[in-house]
Amino acid sequence: MENLSGKVAVVTGASRGIGRSIAVNLARCGALVVINYIKNEKEACKTLDMVKQEGANGIIVQGDVSLYNSAEKIMKNTLSNMGKIDILVNNAGISKVGLFIDMRENEWQQIIDINFKGVLNCTHCVLEHMISRKSGSIVNISSMWGKVGASCESIYSASKGAVNLFTKSIAKEMGPSNIRINAVAPGVIDTEMNSWLQEEERKNLIEEIPIGRFGKSDDIGKIVCFLAGESSQYITGQIITVDGGMI
């Protein structure tokens, strides 16, 4: 387990699912955790309670990462309360399943704004601080579909593909400032986002996964801790796929 004692970590979209697990795993490693949420304050408070159960501390910060001014406020709020930001996890994201031909422009715009623009906004708002300290780790949560594309999730796949290339590019820019930027590309993770699947659909999906099960949120949380910690000091610009061998 990584030692992140004294580190301050901001996790966007941390009120549930993978984001919650990332926050809890960071806390388990000793980090102070800033839990960002957009609407569900009750669930964000639940995440904070789970962080405290790990013996760590943190705060909740409301904000919509798709809006630059809001992303900026998240980082300023963190700095005023915590004094620094060592780790940023760009986790906030949404998905919509369906044929592209049936989608409306406002639907694909929302996916792009949160999944990709949100990463741009938060990264841009934290970099000046990290550059001034010559230190920092940013972990973007992508998807295996950002590498190969998924039928009926074309815009989601495109948004995550954009995250992957941004990760590789910005890592090259920030390397000289000792700021590492990586991405984690989850496969099928057993979260609320996949709760719409029927039992037969779940069974068929599991048959496509060599390890024979859906991933757990903790499978992602643990990788994020690794990428945020000392053990990965020579790793940057990488997309780590965590999918049970599916692709």
C-alpha positions in Angstrom: 0.0 0.0 0.0 1.3 3.4 -1.0 2.2 6.0 1.7 0.3 9.2 0.9 0.4 10.7 4.4 0.3 14.5 4.3 -0.7 14.5 0.6 -3.8 16.5 -0.5 -5.9 14.8 -3.2 -8.8 16.3 -5.1 -11.2 13.7 -6.6 -13.9 14.9 -9.0 -17.2 13.1 -9.1 -16.5 11.4 -5.8 -20.1 11.1 -4.5 -20.5 7.5 -5.7 -19.1 4.6 -7.7 -15.5 4.6 -8.9 -15.0 8.2 -7.6 -16.1 7.2 -4.1 -13.8 4.1 -4.1 -10.8 6.3 -5.3 -11.4 8.7 -2.5 -11.6 5.9 0.1 -8.5 4.2 -1.2 -6.6 7.5 -1.1 -7.7 8.0 2.4 -6.6 4.4 3.3 -3.1 5.4 2.1 -3.2 8.5 4.4 -4.2 11.3 2.0 -6.4 14.2 2.9 -9.3 14.0 0.4 -11.3 16.7 -1.3 -14.6 15.2 -2.4 -16.1 17.0 -5.4 -19.8 16.5 -6.3 -22.2 18.3 -8.5 -25.7 17.7 -7.1 -25.9 14.9 -4.5 -24.5 16.4 -1.3 -26.0 13.6 0.8 -23.9 11.0 -1.1 -20.9 13.2 -1.0 -21.2 13.4 2.8 -21.5 9.6 2.8 -18.2 9.4 1.0 -16.6 11.8 3.5 -17.9 9.5 6.3 -16.2 6.6 4.7 -13.0 8.6 4.3 -13.1 9.4 8.0 -13.6 5.7 8.8 -10.2 5.1 7.3 -8.7 7.4 9.8 -8.2 10.2 7.3 -9.9 13.6 6.9 -11.3 15.6 4.1 -13.9 18.1 2.9 -16.7 18.1 0.3 -16.7 20.8 -2.4 -19.6 21.3 -4.8 -18.8 22.2 -8.4 -19.5 21.5 -12.0 -16.2 20.6 -13.7 -17.7 21.2 -17.2 -17.7 24.9 -16.4 -14.2 26.6 -16.2 -15.2 29.1 -13.5 -16.6 26.3 -11.3 -13.5 24.1 -11.8 -11.4 27.1 -10.8 -13.5 27.6 -7.6 -13.0 23.9 -6.7 -9.2 24.3 -6.8 -9.3 27.7 -5.0 -11.5 26.3 -2.3 -9.1 23.4 -1.9 -6.1 25.6 -1.6 -7.8 28.0 0.9 -8.8 25.0 3.1 -5.9 22.6 2.6 -3.0 24.9 1.5 -1.9 22.7 -1.4 -2.9 20.1 -4.0 -0.6 17.2 -4.5 -2.9 14.9 -6.4 -5.8 15.5 -8.9 -8.0 12.7 -10.0 -10.2 13.7 -12.9 -12.9 11.1 -12.4 -16.2 12.9 -13.1 -17.9 11.5 -16.2 -21.2 10.4 -17.7 -22.3 7.9 -20.3 -25.3 7.5 -22.6 -26.0 4.3 -24.4 -27.8 4.4 -27.8 -27.3 4.9 -31.5 -25.5 8.1 -32.5 -28.2 8.7 -35.1 -30.8 8.9 -32.3 -28.8 11.4 -30.2 -29.5 15.1 -29.9 -26.8 17.7 -30.1 -27.3 18.8 -26.5 -26.8 15.1 -25.3 -23.4 14.6 -27.0 -22.3 18.1 -26.0 -23.0 17.3 -22.3 -20.9 14.1 -22.6 -18.0 16.0 -24.2 -18.3 18.9 -21.7 -18.1 16.6 -18.6 -15.9 13.8 -19.8 -13.3 15.8 -21.8 -13.7 19.5 -21.1 -14.0 18.7 -17.4 -10.5 17.2 -17.5 -9.1 20.2 -19.4 -10.7 22.6 -17.0 -9.5 21.0 -13.8 -6.1 20.3 -15.1 -5.6 23.8 -16.3 -6.8 25.2 -13.0 -4.3 23.1 -10.9 -1.2 23.3 -13.1 0.0 26.7 -12.1 0.0 25.6 -8.4 1.8 22.3 -9.2 4.4 24.0 -11.5 5.2 26.5 -8.7 5.9 23.6 -6.4 7.7 21.4 -9.0 5.5 18.5 -7.9 2.2 16.8 -8.6 0.4 13.8 -9.9 -2.7 13.9 -12.1 -4.7 10.8 -12.8 -7.4 10.9 -15.5 -10.1 8.2 -15.4 -10.7 7.1 -19.0 -12.2 3.9 -20.3 -11.2 0.8 -22.3 -13.6 2.1 -25.0 -11.4 5.2 -25.4 -8.8 2.8 -26.8 -11.0 0.7 -29.2 -14.4 2.3 -29.4 -17.8 0.9 -28.4 -20.9 0.5 -30.5 -23.8 2.5 -29.1 -21.4 4.6 -27.1 -19.6 6.5 -29.9 -19.5 9.9 -28.2 -18.5 8.4 -24.8 -15.7 6.5 -26.6 -14.6 9.6 -28.5 -14.5 11.7 -25.3 -12.4 9.1 -23.5 -10.1 8.7 -26.5 -9.6 12.5 -26.3 -8.7 12.1 -22.6 -6.1 9.5 -23.5 -4.3 11.7 -26.1 -4.5 14.7 -23.9 -2.9 12.6 -21.1 0.0 11.6 -23.3 0.5 15.1 -24.7 0.3 17.1 -21.5 2.6 14.6 -19.7 5.3 15.5 -22.1 4.8 19.2 -21.4 4.8 18.8 -17.7 7.6 16.3 -17.3 10.3 19.0 -16.9 8.3 20.4 -14.0 8.2 17.0 -12.2 4.5 16.7 -12.7 3.3 13.2 -13.8 0.1 12.7 -15.7 -1.4 9.3 -16.3 -4.8 7.7 -17.1 -6.6 4.6 -15.9 -8.9 2.9 -18.5 -11.4 0.7 -16.6 -13.2 -2.1 -18.2 -16.7 -3.2 -17.1 -16.9 -2.2 -13.4 -19.7 -3.3 -11.2 -21.2 0.2 -10.4 -24.5 2.0 -10.5 -23.5 3.2 -14.1 -23.9 -0.4 -15.2 -27.0 -1.2 -13.2 -29.3 -1.0 -16.2 -27.9 -4.2 -17.6 -30.3 -7.1 -17.7 -29.2 -10.5 -16.1 -28.7 -12.0 -19.6 -26.6 -9.0 -20.7 -24.5 -9.3 -17.6 -23.9 -13.0 -18.3 -22.9 -12.3 -21.9 -20.5 -9.6 -20.9 -18.9 -11.7 -18.3 -18.3 -14.4 -20.9 -16.2 -11.9 -22.8 -13.9 -11.2 -19.9 -11.0 -13.6 -19.5 -10.8 -13.2 -15.7 -14.5 -14.1 -15.6 -16.1 -11.3 -13.6 -16.9 -7.6 -13.6 -14.2 -5.4 -12.1 -14.7 -3.8 -8.6 -14.4 -0.1 -7.9 -11.5 -1.0 -5.6 -9.6 -2.4 -8.6 -9.5 1.2 -9.9 -8.9 2.9 -6.6 -5.8 0.8 -5.9 -4.3 1.6 -9.3 -4.9 5.3 -8.8 -3.1 5.2 -5.4 -0.2 3.5 -7.1 0.0 6.2 -9.8 -0.3 8.9 -7.2 2.5 7.5 -5.0 6.3 7.1 -4.9 6.2 3.6 -6.5 5.4 5.1 -9.9 7.8 8.0 -9.9 9.2 7.0 -13.4 5.7 6.5 -14.9 4.1 9.3 -16.9 2.0 9.7 -20.1 0.6 6.1 -19.7 -2.9 4.7 -20.1 -3.2 1.8 -17.7 -6.0 -0.6 -18.8 -7.8 -2.4 -16.0 -10.3 -4.6 -17.8 -9.7 -8.2 -16.8 -8.2 -8.9 -20.2 -11.3 -7.9 -22.1 -9.6 -5.9 -24.9 
